Amino acid sequence: MPALLYHVSMTGQFDFTIRKKSDLIEAVDAFGIVPLFCNSIPGFSVEEHVAPGACFDSSDGVWEWKGPVIRETGCAYGKFLEHKAVFIGMDWFPDFANYRRNGYTFKERVQSGLVYYQDTELYELLSGMAPVLSKELKAEGNYRKGGRTGFDTAISRLQAQCFAVISDFVYETDRWGNRYGWGVAEYSTPEVSFGEDFMDCIELRSPEESLERIMEHFRQILPWAEESAIRKILR
């Protein structure tokens, strides 16, 4: 494990600080599963370890690094744990997706009555357009005032079930080529983003075996966390 992340303090929590983009990349590569925001396991987030100069409101900080980190690590990114954003490396995402999907394809979930109708409509739209910017996906699906509602809820559920990921963040540019504003989320499906390698990996184990593999990984990277806390955050 890189030196940045090796030390565990006397309180049992990680003792490191993210000061630059390469530190965040190192964290994703080292831990494999890295939540962006505080969650029910204390000390297990970027937010709790970021230096003041690299805070979320900084012009050169964590908020601006999300897209480059996704691209440079090849990780999956989305609202995977407790409805909050998480980076998950490809050593772990196929198992995580296998567990969350519980062995079902999306079509099989629909046939079994496990999917909300609005989620089905959005998934079919997404899978036909991916990768696609959120504003373009909303426009095509008529998610606007006077049109369809519930986009944020539906896309969050699809991410939690690992049928959707945020594949990048794209910035608007002015006529001189200067970017401005916040990055616009680009959505995709894991199948489109990660291809056959993802599908081959997801079929290696049963959902139960995948869950146990992830649990063991969490036990190693979160030695201070109770078993019950780990299971709770993975629900």
MIZARO-603477 format. One record per residue (C-alpha): residue number from 1; x, y, z. Coordinates in nm, 2 decimals. Layout:
// MIZARO-603477
[NUM [X Y Z]]
...
This chain:
// MIZARO-603477
[1 [0.00 0.00 0.00]]
[2 [0.14 0.35 -0.08]]
[3 [0.30 0.53 0.20]]
[4 [0.04 0.80 0.19]]
[5 [-0.23 0.56 0.31]]
[6 [-0.03 0.31 0.51]]
[7 [-0.05 0.46 0.86]]
[8 [-0.35 0.39 1.09]]
[9 [-0.36 0.63 1.39]]
[10 [-0.40 0.52 1.75]]
[11 [-0.78 0.59 1.72]]
[12 [-0.79 0.31 1.46]]
[13 [-0.87 0.54 1.17]]
[14 [-0.67 0.64 0.86]]
[15 [-0.41 0.91 0.91]]
[16 [-0.35 1.07 0.57]]
[17 [-0.44 1.40 0.39]]
[18 [-0.55 1.45 0.03]]
[19 [-0.38 1.77 -0.09]]
[20 [-0.37 1.71 -0.46]]
[21 [-0.53 1.51 -0.74]]
[22 [-0.26 1.25 -0.73]]
[23 [-0.34 1.18 -0.36]]
[24 [-0.70 1.11 -0.45]]
[25 [-0.59 0.88 -0.73]]
[26 [-0.36 0.70 -0.49]]
[27 [-0.65 0.66 -0.24]]
[28 [-0.87 0.50 -0.51]]
[29 [-0.60 0.27 -0.63]]
[30 [-0.50 0.17 -0.27]]
[31 [-0.84 0.13 -0.10]]
[32 [-1.05 0.03 -0.41]]
[33 [-1.37 0.17 -0.25]]
[34 [-1.36 0.54 -0.15]]
[35 [-1.67 0.73 -0.05]]
[36 [-1.66 1.10 -0.14]]
[37 [-1.87 1.22 0.15]]
[38 [-1.90 1.14 0.52]]
[39 [-2.11 0.84 0.59]]
[40 [-2.21 0.60 0.88]]
[41 [-1.85 0.48 0.92]]
[42 [-1.64 0.76 1.07]]
[43 [-1.31 0.83 0.89]]
[44 [-1.42 0.65 0.57]]
[45 [-1.45 0.94 0.32]]
[46 [-1.25 1.19 0.11]]
[47 [-1.44 1.47 0.29]]
[48 [-1.28 1.38 0.62]]
[49 [-0.93 1.37 0.49]]
[50 [-0.91 1.66 0.24]]
[51 [-0.67 1.95 0.31]]
[52 [-0.84 2.30 0.34]]
[53 [-0.68 2.42 0.02]]
[54 [-0.83 2.13 -0.18]]
[55 [-1.18 2.15 -0.04]]
[56 [-1.49 2.10 -0.24]]
[57 [-1.54 2.47 -0.31]]
[58 [-1.18 2.52 -0.43]]
[59 [-1.11 2.61 -0.79]]
[60 [-0.85 2.33 -0.79]]
[61 [-0.99 2.08 -0.55]]
[62 [-1.18 1.76 -0.50]]
[63 [-1.49 1.88 -0.68]]
[64 [-1.29 1.95 -1.00]]
[65 [-1.09 1.63 -0.98]]
[66 [-1.38 1.38 -1.00]]
[67 [-1.37 1.35 -1.38]]
[68 [-0.99 1.32 -1.41]]
[69 [-0.99 1.06 -1.13]]
[70 [-1.26 0.85 -1.31]]
[71 [-1.07 0.87 -1.64]]
[72 [-0.72 0.81 -1.49]]
[73 [-0.81 0.52 -1.26]]
[74 [-1.08 0.36 -1.48]]
[75 [-1.30 0.33 -1.17]]
[76 [-1.67 0.33 -1.14]]
[77 [-1.83 0.64 -0.98]]
[78 [-2.18 0.69 -0.86]]
[79 [-2.42 0.69 -0.57]]
[80 [-2.34 0.34 -0.45]]
[81 [-2.34 0.36 -0.07]]
[82 [-2.61 0.53 0.14]]
[83 [-2.72 0.73 -0.16]]
[84 [-2.38 0.90 -0.17]]
[85 [-2.11 0.92 -0.43]]
[86 [-1.83 0.66 -0.42]]
[87 [-1.53 0.57 -0.63]]
[88 [-1.50 0.19 -0.68]]
[89 [-1.20 0.05 -0.86]]
[90 [-1.24 -0.23 -1.12]]
[91 [-1.09 -0.49 -0.88]]
[92 [-1.40 -0.45 -0.68]]
[93 [-1.68 -0.31 -0.89]]
[94 [-1.78 -0.63 -1.07]]
[95 [-1.83 -0.80 -0.74]]
[96 [-2.01 -0.50 -0.60]]
[97 [-2.24 -0.49 -0.90]]
[98 [-2.30 -0.87 -0.88]]
[99 [-2.40 -0.84 -0.52]]
[100 [-2.63 -0.53 -0.58]]
[101 [-2.79 -0.69 -0.89]]
[102 [-2.84 -1.01 -0.70]]
[103 [-2.76 -1.21 -1.01]]
[104 [-3.03 -1.05 -1.22]]
[105 [-2.99 -0.87 -1.55]]
[106 [-3.20 -0.56 -1.58]]
[107 [-3.45 -0.74 -1.81]]
[108 [-3.48 -1.02 -1.55]]
[109 [-3.55 -0.77 -1.28]]
[110 [-3.82 -0.61 -1.49]]
[111 [-3.98 -0.95 -1.56]]
[112 [-3.97 -1.03 -1.19]]
[113 [-4.15 -0.71 -1.10]]
[114 [-3.84 -0.57 -0.91]]
[115 [-3.82 -0.24 -1.10]]
[116 [-4.03 0.08 -1.09]]
[117 [-4.18 0.16 -1.42]]
[118 [-4.01 0.50 -1.43]]
[119 [-3.67 0.33 -1.37]]
[120 [-3.74 0.10 -1.67]]
[121 [-3.81 0.39 -1.90]]
[122 [-3.50 0.58 -1.79]]
[123 [-3.28 0.27 -1.81]]
[124 [-3.40 0.20 -2.17]]
[125 [-3.33 0.56 -2.26]]
[126 [-2.99 0.56 -2.10]]
[127 [-2.88 0.23 -2.25]]
[128 [-2.97 0.35 -2.60]]
[129 [-2.78 0.68 -2.56]]
[130 [-2.48 0.60 -2.33]]
[131 [-2.25 0.77 -2.27]]
[132 [-2.47 1.08 -2.25]]
[133 [-2.47 1.41 -2.06]]
[134 [-2.74 1.44 -1.80]]
[135 [-2.89 1.75 -1.97]]
[136 [-2.92 1.56 -2.30]]
[137 [-3.07 1.26 -2.12]]
[138 [-3.33 1.48 -1.95]]
[139 [-3.41 1.65 -2.27]]
[140 [-3.46 1.33 -2.46]]
[141 [-3.68 1.19 -2.18]]
[142 [-3.88 1.51 -2.14]]
[143 [-3.77 1.55 -1.78]]
[144 [-3.86 1.91 -1.73]]
[145 [-4.12 2.14 -1.58]]
[146 [-4.45 2.04 -1.73]]
[147 [-4.30 1.70 -1.84]]
[148 [-4.18 1.40 -1.66]]
[149 [-4.07 1.42 -1.30]]
[150 [-3.85 1.20 -1.08]]
[151 [-3.53 1.19 -1.28]]
[152 [-3.30 1.23 -0.98]]
[153 [-3.47 0.96 -0.78]]
[154 [-3.47 0.71 -1.08]]
[155 [-3.11 0.77 -1.18]]
[156 [-3.01 0.73 -0.81]]
[157 [-3.19 0.40 -0.78]]
[158 [-3.02 0.28 -1.11]]
[159 [-2.68 0.37 -0.96]]
[160 [-2.75 0.19 -0.63]]
[161 [-2.84 -0.12 -0.83]]
[162 [-2.53 -0.08 -1.04]]
[163 [-2.72 -0.04 -1.37]]
[164 [-2.59 0.32 -1.42]]
[165 [-2.26 0.50 -1.35]]
[166 [-2.13 0.85 -1.39]]
[167 [-1.86 0.80 -1.65]]
[168 [-1.72 1.16 -1.66]]
[169 [-1.79 1.53 -1.59]]
[170 [-1.79 1.76 -1.89]]
[171 [-1.75 2.14 -1.87]]
[172 [-1.92 2.40 -2.08]]
[173 [-1.68 2.63 -2.27]]
[174 [-1.72 2.99 -2.39]]
[175 [-1.63 3.10 -2.75]]
[176 [-1.27 3.13 -2.65]]
[177 [-1.25 2.77 -2.53]]
[178 [-1.24 2.86 -2.16]]
[179 [-1.44 2.63 -1.95]]
[180 [-1.69 2.76 -1.69]]
[181 [-1.94 2.65 -1.44]]
[182 [-1.97 2.31 -1.27]]
[183 [-1.90 1.99 -1.46]]
[184 [-2.20 1.83 -1.61]]
[185 [-2.24 1.46 -1.52]]
[186 [-2.21 1.21 -1.81]]
[187 [-2.41 0.89 -1.75]]
[188 [-2.35 0.55 -1.88]]
[189 [-2.41 0.18 -1.80]]
[190 [-2.14 -0.04 -1.67]]
[191 [-2.17 -0.26 -1.98]]
[192 [-2.10 0.04 -2.21]]
[193 [-1.83 0.19 -1.98]]
[194 [-1.64 -0.13 -1.90]]
[195 [-1.73 -0.37 -2.18]]
[196 [-1.69 -0.75 -2.19]]
[197 [-1.43 -0.75 -1.92]]
[198 [-1.69 -0.63 -1.67]]
[199 [-1.94 -0.89 -1.79]]
[200 [-1.69 -1.17 -1.77]]
[201 [-1.59 -1.07 -1.41]]
[202 [-1.95 -1.03 -1.29]]
[203 [-2.02 -1.39 -1.38]]
[204 [-1.72 -1.54 -1.19]]
[205 [-1.90 -1.57 -0.86]]
[206 [-2.25 -1.59 -0.70]]
[207 [-2.39 -1.27 -0.54]]
[208 [-2.32 -1.43 -0.20]]
[209 [-1.96 -1.50 -0.29]]
[210 [-1.92 -1.15 -0.42]]
[211 [-2.07 -1.00 -0.10]]
[212 [-1.83 -1.21 0.12]]
[213 [-1.53 -1.10 -0.09]]
[214 [-1.63 -0.73 -0.05]]
[215 [-1.69 -0.78 0.33]]
[216 [-1.34 -0.93 0.37]]
[217 [-1.20 -0.63 0.18]]
[218 [-1.39 -0.39 0.41]]
[219 [-1.26 -0.57 0.71]]
[220 [-0.90 -0.51 0.59]]
[221 [-0.93 -0.15 0.50]]
[222 [-1.17 -0.06 0.79]]
[223 [-1.01 -0.24 1.09]]
[224 [-1.19 -0.01 1.33]]
[225 [-1.54 -0.07 1.19]]
[226 [-1.79 -0.31 1.35]]
[227 [-1.92 -0.59 1.13]]
[228 [-2.27 -0.46 1.17]]
[229 [-2.16 -0.12 1.04]]
[230 [-2.00 -0.27 0.73]]
[231 [-2.31 -0.47 0.65]]
[232 [-2.53 -0.16 0.71]]
[233 [-2.34 0.06 0.47]]
[234 [-2.34 -0.22 0.20]]
[235 [-2.72 -0.26 0.21]]
